[in-house]
Amino acid sequence: METTAPAVASRELTEQERRILRHVAADGTNDAIAKRLYVSTDVVKTGLRNACQKLGARNRAHAVALATQWGFITLDHVVPRHEP
């Protein structure tokens, strides 16, 4: 497993991609994230796909792990979603 952040500047995550990853970390579905960010689910899917590509992540959970490990996002304010 790679342990250093991507060195290429083009791999920097946009603020939107970071926001989406923080919501993914809180166990948000694409629909729930879209509603919270006032965007379409297509925007969420595209942002997540772009973040995964930039990070070299296999899936959304891996993207959150890598983004956290490399300091692109912090999980200090993540509050997990609770189902009734």
mmCIF file of the N, C-alpha and C atoms, coordinates in Angstrom:
data_MODEL
# 
_entry.id   MODEL 
# 
loop_
_atom_site.group_PDB 
_atom_site.id 
_atom_site.type_symbol 
_atom_site.label_atom_id 
_atom_site.label_alt_id 
_atom_site.label_comp_id 
_atom_site.label_asym_id 
_atom_site.label_entity_id 
_atom_site.label_seq_id 
_atom_site.pdbx_PDB_ins_code 
_atom_site.Cartn_x 
_atom_site.Cartn_y 
_atom_site.Cartn_z 
_atom_site.occupancy 
_atom_site.B_iso_or_equiv 
_atom_site.pdbx_formal_charge 
_atom_site.auth_seq_id 
_atom_site.auth_comp_id 
_atom_site.auth_asym_id 
_atom_site.auth_atom_id 
_atom_site.pdbx_PDB_model_num 
ATOM 1   N N  . MET A 1 1  ? 0.839   -1.178 0.000   1.00 0.00 ? 1  MET A N  1 
ATOM 2   C CA . MET A 1 1  ? 0.000   0.000  0.000   1.00 0.00 ? 1  MET A CA 1 
ATOM 3   C C  . MET A 1 1  ? 0.881   1.238  0.000   1.00 0.00 ? 1  MET A C  1 
ATOM 4   N N  . GLU A 1 2  ? 0.574   2.169  -0.867  1.00 0.00 ? 2  GLU A N  1 
ATOM 5   C CA . GLU A 1 2  ? 1.341   3.409  -0.967  1.00 0.00 ? 2  GLU A CA 1 
ATOM 6   C C  . GLU A 1 2  ? 1.066   4.275  0.254   1.00 0.00 ? 2  GLU A C  1 
ATOM 7   N N  . THR A 1 3  ? 2.107   4.873  0.822   1.00 0.00 ? 3  THR A N  1 
ATOM 8   C CA . THR A 1 3  ? 1.923   5.635  2.047   1.00 0.00 ? 3  THR A CA 1 
ATOM 9   C C  . THR A 1 3  ? 2.252   7.113  1.910   1.00 0.00 ? 3  THR A C  1 
ATOM 10  N N  . THR A 1 4  ? 2.624   7.559  0.718   1.00 0.00 ? 4  THR A N  1 
ATOM 11  C CA . THR A 1 4  ? 2.917   8.977  0.535   1.00 0.00 ? 4  THR A CA 1 
ATOM 12  C C  . THR A 1 4  ? 1.875   9.597  -0.378  1.00 0.00 ? 4  THR A C  1 
ATOM 13  N N  . ALA A 1 5  ? 1.598   10.870 -0.160  1.00 0.00 ? 5  ALA A N  1 
ATOM 14  C CA . ALA A 1 5  ? 0.604   11.568 -0.968  1.00 0.00 ? 5  ALA A CA 1 
ATOM 15  C C  . ALA A 1 5  ? 1.099   11.701 -2.396  1.00 0.00 ? 5  ALA A C  1 
ATOM 16  N N  . PRO A 1 6  ? 0.168   11.730 -3.344  1.00 0.00 ? 6  PRO A N  1 
ATOM 17  C CA . PRO A 1 6  ? 0.568   11.947 -4.724  1.00 0.00 ? 6  PRO A CA 1 
ATOM 18  C C  . PRO A 1 6  ? 1.325   13.261 -4.846  1.00 0.00 ? 6  PRO A C  1 
ATOM 19  N N  . ALA A 1 7  ? 2.419   13.261 -5.559  1.00 0.00 ? 7  ALA A N  1 
ATOM 20  C CA . ALA A 1 7  ? 3.257   14.447 -5.671  1.00 0.00 ? 7  ALA A CA 1 
ATOM 21  C C  . ALA A 1 7  ? 2.796   15.390 -6.768  1.00 0.00 ? 7  ALA A C  1 
ATOM 22  N N  . VAL A 1 8  ? 2.005   14.913 -7.689  1.00 0.00 ? 8  VAL A N  1 
ATOM 23  C CA . VAL A 1 8  ? 1.590   15.713 -8.834  1.00 0.00 ? 8  VAL A CA 1 
ATOM 24  C C  . VAL A 1 8  ? 0.524   16.716 -8.411  1.00 0.00 ? 8  VAL A C  1 
ATOM 25  N N  . ALA A 1 9  ? 0.727   17.989 -8.747  1.00 0.00 ? 9  ALA A N  1 
ATOM 26  C CA . ALA A 1 9  ? -0.215  19.042 -8.342  1.00 0.00 ? 9  ALA A CA 1 
ATOM 27  C C  . ALA A 1 9  ? -1.618  18.791 -8.869  1.00 0.00 ? 9  ALA A C  1 
ATOM 28  N N  . SER A 1 10 ? -1.739  18.155 -10.036 1.00 0.00 ? 10 SER A N  1 
ATOM 29  C CA . SER A 1 10 ? -3.050  17.904 -10.617 1.00 0.00 ? 10 SER A CA 1 
ATOM 30  C C  . SER A 1 10 ? -3.853  16.897 -9.790  1.00 0.00 ? 10 SER A C  1 
ATOM 31  N N  . ARG A 1 11 ? -3.182  16.239 -8.848  1.00 0.00 ? 11 ARG A N  1 
ATOM 32  C CA . ARG A 1 11 ? -3.884  15.280 -7.999  1.00 0.00 ? 11 ARG A CA 1 
ATOM 33  C C  . ARG A 1 11 ? -4.492  15.936 -6.764  1.00 0.00 ? 11 ARG A C  1 
ATOM 34  N N  . GLU A 1 12 ? -4.307  17.237 -6.627  1.00 0.00 ? 12 GLU A N  1 
ATOM 35  C CA . GLU A 1 12 ? -4.907  17.950 -5.507  1.00 0.00 ? 12 GLU A CA 1 
ATOM 36  C C  . GLU A 1 12 ? -6.429  17.877 -5.632  1.00 0.00 ? 12 GLU A C  1 
ATOM 37  N N  . LEU A 1 13 ? -7.082  17.581 -4.537  1.00 0.00 ? 13 LEU A N  1 
ATOM 38  C CA . LEU A 1 13 ? -8.537  17.482 -4.551  1.00 0.00 ? 13 LEU A CA 1 
ATOM 39  C C  . LEU A 1 13 ? -9.157  18.873 -4.526  1.00 0.00 ? 13 LEU A C  1 
ATOM 40  N N  . THR A 1 14 ? -10.245 19.032 -5.261  1.00 0.00 ? 14 THR A N  1 
ATOM 41  C CA . THR A 1 14 ? -10.978 20.295 -5.213  1.00 0.00 ? 14 THR A CA 1 
ATOM 42  C C  . THR A 1 14 ? -11.736 20.358 -3.889  1.00 0.00 ? 14 THR A C  1 
ATOM 43  N N  . GLU A 1 15 ? -12.183 21.550 -3.543  1.00 0.00 ? 15 GLU A N  1 
ATOM 44  C CA . GLU A 1 15 ? -12.964 21.697 -2.308  1.00 0.00 ? 15 GLU A CA 1 
ATOM 45  C C  . GLU A 1 15 ? -14.244 20.862 -2.383  1.00 0.00 ? 15 GLU A C  1 
ATOM 46  N N  . GLN A 1 16 ? -14.863 20.816 -3.544  1.00 0.00 ? 16 GLN A N  1 
ATOM 47  C CA . GLN A 1 16 ? -16.086 20.006 -3.715  1.00 0.00 ? 16 GLN A CA 1 
ATOM 48  C C  . GLN A 1 16 ? -15.786 18.524 -3.484  1.00 0.00 ? 16 GLN A C  1 
ATOM 49  N N  . GLU A 1 17 ? -14.684 18.030 -4.019  1.00 0.00 ? 17 GLU A N  1 
ATOM 50  C CA . GLU A 1 17 ? -14.308 16.629 -3.816  1.00 0.00 ? 17 GLU A CA 1 
ATOM 51  C C  . GLU A 1 17 ? -14.033 16.350 -2.339  1.00 0.00 ? 17 GLU A C  1 
ATOM 52  N N  . ARG A 1 18 ? -13.391 17.279 -1.665  1.00 0.00 ? 18 ARG A N  1 
ATOM 53  C CA . ARG A 1 18 ? -13.126 17.123 -0.226  1.00 0.00 ? 18 ARG A CA 1 
ATOM 54  C C  . ARG A 1 18 ? -14.433 17.092 0.554   1.00 0.00 ? 18 ARG A C  1 
ATOM 55  N N  . ARG A 1 19 ? -15.332 17.992 0.208   1.00 0.00 ? 19 ARG A N  1 
ATOM 56  C CA . ARG A 1 19 ? -16.632 18.053 0.878   1.00 0.00 ? 19 ARG A CA 1 
ATOM 57  C C  . ARG A 1 19 ? -17.378 16.730 0.715   1.00 0.00 ? 19 ARG A C  1 
ATOM 58  N N  . ILE A 1 20 ? -17.384 16.217 -0.496  1.00 0.00 ? 20 ILE A N  1 
ATOM 59  C CA . ILE A 1 20 ? -18.064 14.952 -0.772  1.00 0.00 ? 20 ILE A CA 1 
ATOM 60  C C  . ILE A 1 20 ? -17.440 13.827 0.036   1.00 0.00 ? 20 ILE A C  1 
ATOM 61  N N  . LEU A 1 21 ? -16.126 13.768 0.079   1.00 0.00 ? 21 LEU A N  1 
ATOM 62  C CA . LEU A 1 21 ? -15.454 12.709 0.837   1.00 0.00 ? 21 LEU A CA 1 
ATOM 63  C C  . LEU A 1 21 ? -15.761 12.793 2.333   1.00 0.00 ? 21 LEU A C  1 
ATOM 64  N N  . ARG A 1 22 ? -15.860 14.006 2.858   1.00 0.00 ? 22 ARG A N  1 
ATOM 65  C CA . ARG A 1 22 ? -16.226 14.144 4.280   1.00 0.00 ? 22 ARG A CA 1 
ATOM 66  C C  . ARG A 1 22 ? -17.626 13.592 4.537   1.00 0.00 ? 22 ARG A C  1 
ATOM 67  N N  . HIS A 1 23 ? -18.532 13.819 3.608   1.00 0.00 ? 23 HIS A N  1 
ATOM 68  C CA . HIS A 1 23 ? -19.888 13.281 3.749   1.00 0.00 ? 23 HIS A CA 1 
ATOM 69  C C  . HIS A 1 23 ? -19.908 11.764 3.555   1.00 0.00 ? 23 HIS A C  1 
ATOM 70  N N  . VAL A 1 24 ? -19.084 11.261 2.668   1.00 0.00 ? 24 VAL A N  1 
ATOM 71  C CA . VAL A 1 24 ? -18.963 9.805  2.502   1.00 0.00 ? 24 VAL A CA 1 
ATOM 72  C C  . VAL A 1 24 ? -18.466 9.194  3.804   1.00 0.00 ? 24 VAL A C  1 
ATOM 73  N N  . ALA A 1 25 ? -17.515 9.858  4.449   1.00 0.00 ? 25 ALA A N  1 
ATOM 74  C CA . ALA A 1 25 ? -16.976 9.359  5.711   1.00 0.00 ? 25 ALA A CA 1 
ATOM 75  C C  . ALA A 1 25 ? -18.047 9.270  6.786   1.00 0.00 ? 25 ALA A C  1 
ATOM 76  N N  . ALA A 1 26 ? -19.050 10.122 6.701   1.00 0.00 ? 26 ALA A N  1 
ATOM 77  C CA . ALA A 1 26 ? -20.142 10.109 7.666   1.00 0.00 ? 26 ALA A CA 1 
ATOM 78  C C  . ALA A 1 26 ? -21.212 9.098  7.257   1.00 0.00 ? 26 ALA A C  1 
ATOM 79  N N  . ASP A 1 27 ? -20.861 8.203  6.337   1.00 0.00 ? 27 ASP A N  1 
ATOM 80  C CA . ASP A 1 27 ? -21.747 7.139  5.874   1.00 0.00 ? 27 ASP A CA 1 
ATOM 81  C C  . ASP A 1 27 ? -22.920 7.674  5.067   1.00 0.00 ? 27 ASP A C  1 
ATOM 82  N N  . GLY A 1 28 ? -22.662 8.759  4.343   1.00 0.00 ? 28 GLY A N  1 
ATOM 83  C CA . GLY A 1 28 ? -23.718 9.334  3.526   1.00 0.00 ? 28 GLY A CA 1 
ATOM 84  C C  . GLY A 1 28 ? -23.866 8.630  2.190   1.00 0.00 ? 28 GLY A C  1 
ATOM 85  N N  . THR A 1 29 ? -25.113 8.440  1.794   1.00 0.00 ? 29 THR A N  1 
ATOM 86  C CA . THR A 1 29 ? -25.384 7.900  0.468   1.00 0.00 ? 29 THR A CA 1 
ATOM 87  C C  . THR A 1 29 ? -25.245 9.038  -0.542  1.00 0.00 ? 29 THR A C  1 
ATOM 88  N N  . ASN A 1 30 ? -25.136 8.710  -1.806  1.00 0.00 ? 30 ASN A N  1 
ATOM 89  C CA . ASN A 1 30 ? -25.036 9.747  -2.829  1.00 0.00 ? 30 ASN A CA 1 
ATOM 90  C C  . ASN A 1 30 ? -26.246 10.681 -2.781  1.00 0.00 ? 30 ASN A C  1 
ATOM 91  N N  . ASP A 1 31 ? -27.444 10.104 -2.611  1.00 0.00 ? 31 ASP A N  1 
ATOM 92  C CA . ASP A 1 31 ? -28.656 10.927 -2.542  1.00 0.00 ? 31 ASP A CA 1 
ATOM 93  C C  . ASP A 1 31 ? -28.628 11.868 -1.341  1.00 0.00 ? 31 ASP A C  1 
ATOM 94  N N  . ALA A 1 32 ? -28.246 11.350 -0.186  1.00 0.00 ? 32 ALA A N  1 
ATOM 95  C CA . ALA A 1 32 ? -28.201 12.177 1.026   1.00 0.00 ? 32 ALA A CA 1 
ATOM 96  C C  . ALA A 1 32 ? -27.157 13.277 0.897   1.00 0.00 ? 32 ALA A C  1 
ATOM 97  N N  . ILE A 1 33 ? -26.006 12.945 0.333   1.00 0.00 ? 33 ILE A N  1 
ATOM 98  C CA . ILE A 1 33 ? -24.948 13.940 0.145   1.00 0.00 ? 33 ILE A CA 1 
ATOM 99  C C  . ILE A 1 33 ? -25.431 15.034 -0.800  1.00 0.00 ? 33 ILE A C  1 
ATOM 100 N N  . ALA A 1 34 ? -26.083 14.646 -1.890  1.00 0.00 ? 34 ALA A N  1 
ATOM 101 C CA . ALA A 1 34 ? -26.594 15.614 -2.863  1.00 0.00 ? 34 ALA A CA 1 
ATOM 102 C C  . ALA A 1 34 ? -27.566 16.585 -2.198  1.00 0.00 ? 34 ALA A C  1 
ATOM 103 N N  . LYS A 1 35 ? -28.444 16.063 -1.363  1.00 0.00 ? 35 LYS A N  1 
ATOM 104 C CA . LYS A 1 35 ? -29.409 16.938 -0.684  1.00 0.00 ? 35 LYS A CA 1 
ATOM 105 C C  . LYS A 1 35 ? -28.710 17.893 0.276   1.00 0.00 ? 35 LYS A C  1 
ATOM 106 N N  . ARG A 1 36 ? -27.720 17.403 1.013   1.00 0.00 ? 36 ARG A N  1 
ATOM 107 C CA . ARG A 1 36 ? -27.016 18.253 1.978   1.00 0.00 ? 36 ARG A CA 1 
ATOM 108 C C  . ARG A 1 36 ? -26.188 19.342 1.294   1.00 0.00 ? 36 ARG A C  1 
ATOM 109 N N  . LEU A 1 37 ? -25.644 19.020 0.125   1.00 0.00 ? 37 LEU A N  1 
ATOM 110 C CA . LEU A 1 37 ? -24.791 19.986 -0.581  1.00 0.00 ? 37 LEU A CA 1 
ATOM 111 C C  . LEU A 1 37 ? -25.559 20.802 -1.618  1.00 0.00 ? 37 LEU A C  1 
ATOM 112 N N  . TYR A 1 38 ? -26.855 20.525 -1.772  1.00 0.00 ? 38 TYR A N  1 
ATOM 113 C CA . TYR A 1 38 ? -27.691 21.232 -2.741  1.00 0.00 ? 38 TYR A CA 1 
ATOM 114 C C  . TYR A 1 38 ? -27.160 21.098 -4.163  1.00 0.00 ? 38 TYR A C  1 
ATOM 115 N N  . VAL A 1 39 ? -26.799 19.858 -4.519  1.00 0.00 ? 39 VAL A N  1 
ATOM 116 C CA . VAL A 1 39 ? -26.340 19.538 -5.866  1.00 0.00 ? 39 VAL A CA 1 
ATOM 117 C C  . VAL A 1 39 ? -27.068 18.270 -6.323  1.00 0.00 ? 39 VAL A C  1 
ATOM 118 N N  . SER A 1 40 ? -26.902 17.913 -7.583  1.00 0.00 ? 40 SER A N  1 
ATOM 119 C CA . SER A 1 40 ? -27.524 16.695 -8.088  1.00 0.00 ? 40 SER A CA 1 
ATOM 120 C C  . SER A 1 40 ? -26.697 15.471 -7.691  1.00 0.00 ? 40 SER A C  1 
ATOM 121 N N  . THR A 1 41 ? -27.313 14.313 -7.749  1.00 0.00 ? 41 THR A N  1 
ATOM 122 C CA . THR A 1 41 ? -26.571 13.084 -7.456  1.00 0.00 ? 41 THR A CA 1 
ATOM 123 C C  . THR A 1 41 ? -25.486 12.856 -8.497  1.00 0.00 ? 41 THR A C  1 
ATOM 124 N N  . ASP A 1 42 ? -25.704 13.344 -9.719  1.00 0.00 ? 42 ASP A N  1 
ATOM 125 C CA . ASP A 1 42 ? -24.663 13.224 -10.753 1.00 0.00 ? 42 ASP A CA 1 
ATOM 126 C C  . ASP A 1 42 ? -23.413 14.014 -10.363 1.00 0.00 ? 42 ASP A C  1 
ATOM 127 N N  . VAL A 1 43 ? -23.589 15.178 -9.748  1.00 0.00 ? 43 VAL A N  1 
ATOM 128 C CA . VAL A 1 43 ? -22.445 15.967 -9.290  1.00 0.00 ? 43 VAL A CA 1 
ATOM 129 C C  . VAL A 1 43 ? -21.695 15.202 -8.204  1.00 0.00 ? 43 VAL A C  1 
ATOM 130 N N  . VAL A 1 44 ? -22.414 14.568 -7.298  1.00 0.00 ? 44 VAL A N  1 
ATOM 131 C CA . VAL A 1 44 ? -21.789 13.768 -6.242  1.00 0.00 ? 44 VAL A CA 1 
ATOM 132 C C  . VAL A 1 44 ? -21.023 12.602 -6.851  1.00 0.00 ? 44 VAL A C  1 
ATOM 133 N N  . LYS A 1 45 ? -21.652 11.878 -7.764  1.00 0.00 ? 45 LYS A N  1 
ATOM 134 C CA . LYS A 1 45 ? -21.003 10.724 -8.397  1.00 0.00 ? 45 LYS A CA 1 
ATOM 135 C C  . LYS A 1 45 ? -19.742 11.146 -9.148  1.00 0.00 ? 45 LYS A C  1 
ATOM 136 N N  . THR A 1 46 ? -19.828 12.244 -9.865  1.00 0.00 ? 46 THR A N  1 
ATOM 137 C CA . THR A 1 46 ? -18.667 12.727 -10.622 1.00 0.00 ? 46 THR A CA 1 
ATOM 138 C C  . THR A 1 46 ? -17.552 13.154 -9.674  1.00 0.00 ? 46 THR A C  1 
ATOM 139 N N  . GLY A 1 47 ? -17.896 13.884 -8.627  1.00 0.00 ? 47 GLY A N  1 
ATOM 140 C CA . GLY A 1 47 ? -16.893 14.311 -7.654  1.00 0.00 ? 47 GLY A CA 1 
ATOM 141 C C  . GLY A 1 47 ? -16.216 13.132 -6.985  1.00 0.00 ? 47 GLY A C  1 
ATOM 142 N N  . LEU A 1 48 ? -17.004 12.131 -6.636  1.00 0.00 ? 48 LEU A N  1 
ATOM 143 C CA . LEU A 1 48 ? -16.449 10.940 -5.997  1.00 0.00 ? 48 LEU A CA 1 
ATOM 144 C C  . LEU A 1 48 ? -15.570 10.156 -6.968  1.00 0.00 ? 48 LEU A C  1 
ATOM 145 N N  . ARG A 1 49 ? -16.014 10.027 -8.208  1.00 0.00 ? 49 ARG A N  1 
ATOM 146 C CA . ARG A 1 49 ? -15.216 9.330  -9.222  1.00 0.00 ? 49 ARG A CA 1 
ATOM 147 C C  . ARG A 1 49 ? -13.892 10.056 -9.468  1.00 0.00 ? 49 ARG A C  1 
ATOM 148 N N  . ASN A 1 50 ? -13.945 11.395 -9.566  1.00 0.00 ? 50 ASN A N  1 
ATOM 149 C CA . ASN A 1 50 ? -12.723 12.173 -9.779  1.00 0.00 ? 50 ASN A CA 1 
ATOM 150 C C  . ASN A 1 50 ? -11.770 12.036 -8.602  1.00 0.00 ? 50 ASN A C  1 
ATOM 151 N N  . ALA A 1 51 ? -12.314 12.100 -7.384  1.00 0.00 ? 51 ALA A N  1 
ATOM 152 C CA . ALA A 1 51 ? -11.477 11.955 -6.185  1.00 0.00 ? 51 ALA A CA 1 
ATOM 153 C C  . ALA A 1 51 ? -10.815 10.581 -6.166  1.00 0.00 ? 51 ALA A C  1 
ATOM 154 N N  . CYS A 1 52 ? -11.572 9.547  -6.486  1.00 0.00 ? 52 CYS A N  1 
ATOM 155 C CA . CYS A 1 52 ? -11.012 8.182  -6.517  1.00 0.00 ? 52 CYS A CA 1 
ATOM 156 C C  . CYS A 1 52 ? -9.879  8.083  -7.530  1.00 0.00 ? 52 CYS A C  1 
ATOM 157 N N  . GLN A 1 53 ? -10.071 8.677  -8.700  1.00 0.00 ? 53 GLN A N  1 
ATOM 158 C CA . GLN A 1 53 ? -9.033  8.642  -9.730  1.00 0.00 ? 53 GLN A CA 1 
ATOM 159 C C  . GLN A 1 53 ? -7.787  9.390  -9.280  1.00 0.00 ? 53 GLN A C  1 
ATOM 160 N N  . LYS A 1 54 ? -7.971  10.568 -8.726  1.00 0.00 ? 54 LYS A N  1 
ATOM 161 C CA . LYS A 1 54 ? -6.834  11.373 -8.286  1.00 0.00 ? 54 LYS A CA 1 
ATOM 162 C C  . LYS A 1 54 ? -6.050  10.686 -7.174  1.00 0.00 ? 54 LYS A C  1 
ATOM 163 N N  . LEU A 1 55 ? -6.768  9.999  -6.290  1.00 0.00 ? 55 LEU A N  1 
ATOM 164 C CA . LEU A 1 55 ? -6.124  9.347  -5.152  1.00 0.00 ? 55 LEU A CA 1 
ATOM 165 C C  . LEU A 1 55 ? -5.632  7.941  -5.472  1.00 0.00 ? 55 LEU A C  1 
ATOM 166 N N  . GLY A 1 56 ? -6.093  7.376  -6.589  1.00 0.00 ? 56 GLY A N  1 
ATOM 167 C CA . GLY A 1 56 ? -5.760  5.998  -6.911  1.00 0.00 ? 56 GLY A CA 1 
ATOM 168 C C  . GLY A 1 56 ? -6.517  5.026  -6.015  1.00 0.00 ? 56 GLY A C  1 
ATOM 169 N N  . ALA A 1 57 ? -7.721  5.427  -5.613  1.00 0.00 ? 57 ALA A N  1 
ATOM 170 C CA . ALA A 1 57 ? -8.523  4.616  -4.699  1.00 0.00 ? 57 ALA A CA 1 
ATOM 171 C C  . ALA A 1 57 ? -9.358  3.591  -5.448  1.00 0.00 ? 57 ALA A C  1 
ATOM 172 N N  . ARG A 1 58 ? -9.567  2.457  -4.784  1.00 0.00 ? 58 ARG A N  1 
ATOM 173 C CA . ARG A 1 58 ? -10.355 1.371  -5.361  1.00 0.00 ? 58 ARG A CA 1 
ATOM 174 C C  . ARG A 1 58 ? -11.855 1.588  -5.205  1.00 0.00 ? 58 ARG A C  1 
ATOM 175 N N  . ASN A 1 59 ? -12.253 2.302  -4.162  1.00 0.00 ? 59 ASN A N  1 
ATOM 176 C CA . ASN A 1 59 ? -13.666 2.526  -3.895  1.00 0.00 ? 59 ASN A CA 1 
ATOM 177 C C  . ASN A 1 59 ? -13.808 3.724  -2.966  1.00 0.00 ? 59 ASN A C  1 
ATOM 178 N N  . ARG A 1 60 ? -15.044 4.044  -2.597  1.00 0.00 ? 60 ARG A N  1 
ATOM 179 C CA . ARG A 1 60 ? -15.291 5.242  -1.787  1.00 0.00 ? 60 ARG A CA 1 
ATOM 180 C C  . ARG A 1 60 ? -14.654 5.160  -0.406  1.00 0.00 ? 60 ARG A C  1 
ATOM 181 N N  . ALA A 1 61 ? -14.682 3.995  0.215   1.00 0.00 ? 61 ALA A N  1 
ATOM 182 C CA . ALA A 1 61 ? -14.067 3.841  1.537   1.00 0.00 ? 61 ALA A CA 1 
ATOM 183 C C  . ALA A 1 61 ? -12.550 4.016  1.450   1.00 0.00 ? 61 ALA A C  1 
ATOM 184 N N  . HIS A 1 62 ? -11.954 3.452  0.415   1.00 0.00 ? 62 HIS A N  1 
ATOM 185 C CA . HIS A 1 62 ? -10.514 3.589  0.218   1.00 0.00 ? 62 HIS A CA 1 
ATOM 186 C C  . HIS A 1 62 ? -10.151 5.053  -0.047  1.00 0.00 ? 62 HIS A C  1 
ATOM 187 N N  . ALA A 1 63 ? -11.008 5.761  -0.792  1.00 0.00 ? 63 ALA A N  1 
ATOM 188 C CA . ALA A 1 63 ? -10.765 7.182  -1.073  1.00 0.00 ? 63 ALA A CA 1 
ATOM 189 C C  . ALA A 1 63 ? -10.768 7.997  0.217   1.00 0.00 ? 63 ALA A C  1 
ATOM 190 N N  . VAL A 1 64 ? -11.716 7.723  1.108   1.00 0.00 ? 64 VAL A N  1 
ATOM 191 C CA . VAL A 1 64 ? -11.761 8.427  2.392   1.00 0.00 ? 64 VAL A CA 1 
ATOM 192 C C  . VAL A 1 64 ? -10.499 8.117  3.200   1.00 0.00 ? 64 VAL A C  1 
ATOM 193 N N  . ALA A 1 65 ? -10.112 6.849  3.225   1.00 0.00 ? 65 ALA A N  1 
ATOM 194 C CA . ALA A 1 65 ? -8.922  6.456  3.985   1.00 0.00 ? 65 ALA A CA 1 
ATOM 195 C C  . ALA A 1 65 ? -7.675  7.156  3.456   1.00 0.00 ? 65 ALA A C  1 
ATOM 196 N N  . LEU A 1 66 ? -7.489  7.168  2.146   1.00 0.00 ? 66 LEU A N  1 
ATOM 197 C CA . LEU A 1 66 ? -6.312  7.804  1.561   1.00 0.00 ? 66 LEU A CA 1 
ATOM 198 C C  . LEU A 1 66 ? -6.342  9.319  1.752   1.00 0.00 ? 66 LEU A C  1 
ATOM 199 N N  . ALA A 1 67 ? -7.498  9.926  1.532   1.00 0.00 ? 67 ALA A N  1 
ATOM 200 C CA . ALA A 1 67 ? -7.612  11.377 1.688   1.00 0.00 ? 67 ALA A CA 1 
ATOM 201 C C  . ALA A 1 67 ? -7.322  11.788 3.126   1.00 0.00 ? 67 ALA A C  1 
ATOM 202 N N  . THR A 1 68 ? -7.735  10.972 4.072   1.00 0.00 ? 68 THR A N  1 
ATOM 203 C CA . THR A 1 68 ? -7.464  11.240 5.487   1.00 0.00 ? 68 THR A CA 1 
ATOM 204 C C  . THR A 1 68 ? -5.985  11.038 5.790   1.00 0.00 ? 68 THR A C  1 
ATOM 205 N N  . GLN A 1 69 ? -5.451  9.934  5.331   1.00 0.00 ? 69 GLN A N  1 
ATOM 206 C CA . GLN A 1 69 ? -4.040  9.606  5.576   1.00 0.00 ? 69 GLN A CA 1 
ATOM 207 C C  . GLN A 1 69 ? -3.114  10.679 5.021   1.00 0.00 ? 69 GLN A C  1 
ATOM 208 N N  . TRP A 1 70 ? -3.448  11.207 3.862   1.00 0.00 ? 70 TRP A N  1 
ATOM 209 C CA . TRP A 1 70 ? -2.588  12.177 3.204   1.00 0.00 ? 70 TRP A CA 1 
ATOM 210 C C  . TRP A 1 70 ? -2.919  13.620 3.555   1.00 0.00 ? 70 TRP A C  1 
ATOM 211 N N  . GLY A 1 71 ? -3.871  13.823 4.454   1.00 0.00 ? 71 GLY A N  1 
ATOM 212 C CA . GLY A 1 71 ? -4.173  15.155 4.936   1.00 0.00 ? 71 GLY A CA 1 
ATOM 213 C C  . GLY A 1 71 ? -5.056  16.003 4.039   1.00 0.00 ? 71 GLY A C  1 
ATOM 214 N N  . PHE A 1 72 ? -5.689  15.403 3.047   1.00 0.00 ? 72 PHE A N  1 
ATOM 215 C CA . PHE A 1 72 ? -6.604  16.164 2.195   1.00 0.00 ? 72 PHE A CA 1 
ATOM 216 C C  . PHE A 1 72 ? -7.894  16.493 2.942   1.00 0.00 ? 72 PHE A C  1 
ATOM 217 N N  . ILE A 1 73 ? -8.308  15.616 3.842   1.00 0.00 ? 73 ILE A N  1 
ATOM 218 C CA . ILE A 1 73 ? -9.480  15.870 4.671   1.00 0.00 ? 73 ILE A CA 1 
ATOM 219 C C  . ILE A 1 73 ? -9.160  15.434 6.104   1.00 0.00 ? 73 ILE A C  1 
ATOM 220 N N  . THR A 1 74 ? -9.913  15.983 7.041   1.00 0.00 ? 74 THR A N  1 
ATOM 221 C CA . THR A 1 74 ? -9.836  15.517 8.420   1.00 0.00 ? 74 THR A CA 1 
ATOM 222 C C  . THR A 1 74 ? -11.227 15.023 8.798   1.00 0.00 ? 74 THR A C  1 
ATOM 223 N N  . LEU A 1 75 ? -11.277 14.166 9.772   1.00 0.00 ? 75 LEU A N  1 
ATOM 224 C CA . LEU A 1 75 ? -12.551 13.595 10.188  1.00 0.00 ? 75 LEU A CA 1 
ATOM 225 C C  . LEU A 1 75 ? -12.972 14.128 11.553  1.00 0.00 ? 75 LEU A C  1 
ATOM 226 N N  . ASP A 1 76 ? -12.399 15.251 11.956  1.00 0.00 ? 76 ASP A N  1 
ATOM 227 C CA . ASP A 1 76 ? -12.682 15.842 13.264  1.00 0.00 ? 76 ASP A CA 1 
ATOM 228 C C  . ASP A 1 76 ? -14.156 16.151 13.467  1.00 0.00 ? 76 ASP A C  1 
ATOM 229 N N  . HIS A 1 77 ? -14.825 16.588 12.422  1.00 0.00 ? 77 HIS A N  1 
ATOM 230 C CA . HIS A 1 77 ? -16.215 17.021 12.555  1.00 0.00 ? 77 HIS A CA 1 
ATOM 231 C C  . HIS A 1 77 ? -17.203 16.046 11.930  1.00 0.00 ? 77 HIS A C  1 
ATOM 232 N N  . VAL A 1 78 ? -16.769 14.853 11.621  1.00 0.00 ? 78 VAL A N  1 
ATOM 233 C CA . VAL A 1 78 ? -17.664 13.863 11.013  1.00 0.00 ? 78 VAL A CA 1 
ATOM 234 C C  . VAL A 1 78 ? -18.552 13.273 12.097  1.00 0.00 ? 78 VAL A C  1 
ATOM 235 N N  . VAL A 1 79 ? -19.839 13.358 11.857  1.00 0.00 ? 79 VAL A N  1 
ATOM 236 C CA . VAL A 1 79 ? -20.804 12.744 12.759  1.00 0.00 ? 79 VAL A CA 1 
ATOM 237 C C  . VAL A 1 79 ? -21.514 11.656 11.969  1.00 0.00 ? 79 VAL A C  1 
ATOM 238 N N  . PRO A 1 80 ? -21.360 10.404 12.390  1.00 0.00 ? 80 PRO A N  1 
ATOM 239 C CA . PRO A 1 80 ? -21.985 9.323  11.640  1.00 0.00 ? 80 PRO A CA 1 
ATOM 240 C C  . PRO A 1 80 ? -23.497 9.464  11.604  1.00 0.00 ? 80 PRO A C  1 
ATOM 241 N N  . ARG A 1 81 ? -24.047 9.048  10.508  1.00 0.00 ? 81 ARG A N  1 
ATOM 242 C CA . ARG A 1 81 ? -25.497 9.054  10.308  1.00 0.00 ? 81 ARG A CA 1 
ATOM 243 C C  . ARG A 1 81 ? -26.049 7.877  11.096  1.00 0.00 ? 81 ARG A C  1 
ATOM 244 N N  . HIS A 1 82 ? -27.152 8.088  11.799  1.00 0.00 ? 82 HIS A N  1 
ATOM 245 C CA . HIS A 1 82 ? -27.783 7.023  12.568  1.00 0.00 ? 82 HIS A CA 1 
ATOM 246 C C  . HIS A 1 82 ? -29.145 6.717  11.995  1.00 0.00 ? 82 HIS A C  1 
ATOM 247 N N  . GLU A 1 83 ? -29.381 5.462  11.745  1.00 0.00 ? 83 GLU A N  1 
ATOM 248 C CA . GLU A 1 83 ? -30.678 5.022  11.249  1.00 0.00 ? 83 GLU A CA 1 
ATOM 249 C C  . GLU A 1 83 ? -31.622 4.808  12.413  1.00 0.00 ? 83 GLU A C  1 
ATOM 250 N N  . PRO A 1 84 ? -32.890 5.193  12.282  1.00 0.00 ? 84 PRO A N  1 
ATOM 251 C CA . PRO A 1 84 ? -33.850 4.948  13.370  1.00 0.00 ? 84 PRO A CA 1 
ATOM 252 C C  . PRO A 1 84 ? -34.143 3.478  13.543  1.00 0.00 ? 84 PRO A C  1 
# 
